[in-house]
Amino acid sequence: MKNTKQLLYQIRGLARSVIAFVFFYQGLVPKILFSVSPEYSNLADDSFLLNHSWLVYLGGLIEIALATWLITAFADKKPLFASIGVLGFTVLSTLIFSSHDFATTFNIV
């Protein structure tokens, strides 16, 4: 039987892997492989960002880099705080600039 410390280590690894997969998938599929129009419309709604299509690709690359950082720096807590910051910024930005997206399905893929 495993002790509690080993079990918590495995749960932490599973949670990091799931968060990293979500960042990797959301960075690769809707932003880089298939240019999904809601990604561009969300960018156009944000008045503080310039409306350039390469910003969507840059956001996808940043999400993929964050996913890689979450997996490779397993013992470090900085990637977790960075992912919390990215998610918080994204939700607040969507809430402020394109609040109509919260009335529809949140996942655009």
N, C-alpha and C positions, 0 to 999 in steps of 0.2 A: 504494500500500500504506500502511496506517495504521501509525503508530508505536505503541510500547508504551504511552505515556502516554494516547493517545486510546482505545486498546483497554481499558485499565484504567478509564478514566472511563466508558465505555459499560457495562462489566461492573458497576461500582458502581451505575450508574443502574438497570440491570436488577434487581440484587439488592434495592435499595431499593424498587423498584416491586412486586416479588413480595412482599416482607415487608409493604408497605403494603396490597396487595390482600388478603392473608390476614387482617390485622387488620380491614380494612374489612368483609370478608365475614363473619368470625366475630362482629363487633360488630353487624352489621345483620341477618343472616338468623336465627340461632338466638336472639338476645336481643331484638330489636325487632320484626321482621316476624312471625315465628312463635315463639311462646313454647314452647320445647322443654322438656319436663319434666326432663331430666337437668341443665339449667342450674339449675333450682330445687332439685333434690335435692342438687347440689353445694353450693349456698348453704346449705341446711339442715344439711348435714354439718359445715360450718365452724362451730365453736362460738364463735369470737371475733367472728363477724359476726351481726348481728341478722337474723332470718328475715323480711325484707320483700321483696315482689315488685318494688318499685321499684328495689331494688339491682341487679337483673338489667338493667333498662333503663339505669341509670346506668353499669354496666360496659360495656354496648354503646356508649353515647355516648363513654365514655373511649377505647374501642378505635378508634372512628371518628375521634376527635380525634387520636389517636396516628398513625393512618394518614395523616391530612391533614398533620400536622406532619412526618412522614417525607418526604412529597412536596414540601412547600413550602420547607422548610429543607434544601435539597439539600447545601449545602456545610458545614452544621453537623453535628457528631458527637453533639450532645446527644440528638437523637431516637433514635439507635442505642443509646446507653447506657440511655435510658428504656425502649426496647423490650426490651433484654436484662433489665432489672430487672423489668418486667412479666411476661415469660415465666418468669424464674426464680422470682418470687413465686408465679405460678400453678402451676408444677410442684411446688414445695415444699408449697404449701397442699394440693394434691391428694394428694400423697404422704403428708402427715401426717394429714389429716382424712378423706380418702376414698380410701384405698389400694386399695379393692376396684375402683375404676375402672381401675387399671392391669392388672387381670386380663382386662378386656374390651377391645373395640376402643376406641382412644383418641379418635377423632373421633366426636362425638355427632350430627353433622348428617348 
